[in-house]
Amino acid sequence: MDARPNSDFFVFANDLNIPIADKFSSSLKNYDVEVLSRSNRDKWVDQLKVI
């Protein structure tokens, strides 16, 4: 994040077979990293086209 301070950071997580652990999501959110789950792809895929 220090190298690119004006960047957005995302983690693409495949939760189709195994749910995303709360500890995983919360630890990334502490660093302002957004977790994008595969199961909610329809909700966030159009947003990424804008970014």
PyMOL commands that set and color helices and strands:
alter all, ss='L'
color gray80, all
select helices_A, chain A and resi 22-29+38-50
alter helices_A, ss='H'
color red, helices_A
select strands_A, chain A and resi 10-13+34-37
alter strands_A, ss='S'
color yellow, strands_A
deselect
rebuild
show_as cartoon
